[in-house]
Amino acid sequence: MPDTDTTTVEQVEQVVNESLVSFGADADAVRREATFETLDVDSLDLAEMAQIVEEKFGVELKGNDVKDVATVGDLVDLIVSRV
């Protein structure tokens, strides 16, 4: 079980950014304001991201949770709000 008492925004950003790069996004393009569309990240990648987030932080993200998430920053903020 993850230790959520010590999870920081920076840790969440690092996991999200590393995951996006592993999905094929350009590391230089991954910024808080970047949209998933511009990073060429699709719904399957976001489903895999949800699994990674649950494993790392114990935060369960469902389809409805991420349907309005448009940017990397939106996703990071959503995860941090639930840690």
N, C-alpha and C positions, 0 to 999 in steps of 0.2 A: 504494500500500500504506500502511495506517495506521501511524503512529509509536506503537507500543504501549509504548515505554519511558516515555512521558510521560503516558499515560492515567491519569486520576484518577477516584476514585469520583464526585466532583462532575460531571465531564464525562459519565460514563455516566448519572448521574441526570438531567442536563439533556437528553440525547438521548432517553432513555426518556420523561421527562415531556413534552417537546415533541411527541413522536410520539403519545403517548396523547391529548393535547389535540387534535392534528390528526385523530385518529380519532373525536372527538366527546366525549371525557371532559371533565367540568367541571374547569377548571384548579384551582379551590379544593379539589376532592376528591382530587386526585392527591397522595398521600402514600405513604411507604414501607409503611404498614400497610393501605393500601387494596387490596381484592381486585379482580380484573379483572371479576368479576360485578357488584360495586357500581358500577364505572366503566362498565358496559355495553360491555365490550370482549370481542369474540368470537374464535373460533379463526382466522377470516380476518384479523382485526386483528393477532393474535399472529404469524401467518405473515408479514405485512407487516413487523412489528417485527423478526422474525428477519432479513429482508433488509436492513433499515436498519442493524441491529447488525453484520451481516457487512460492509456497505459502509463503515461508520464506524470499526469497531474490528478488523475481520478475524477476528471470532469467529463460527464457524458453529454455529447452533443448529438442531437437528433436533426432530422431534415428540416423541421420547422424552425429550429434554433438558428440554422445557418442560411435560411432562404433569403434573408434580407442583408446578409453580410456581403459587402461588395469589395472591401479593401483588406489588405493585410492588417492594418491598424484596427479595423472593425473586429476581425477575428481575435486578435490579441486581447483587445478590451473585453470581448465576450468571455474569453477563457479566464482572464484575471478576475472578472466580476463573479465567477463561480468557484474559484479556488478557495 
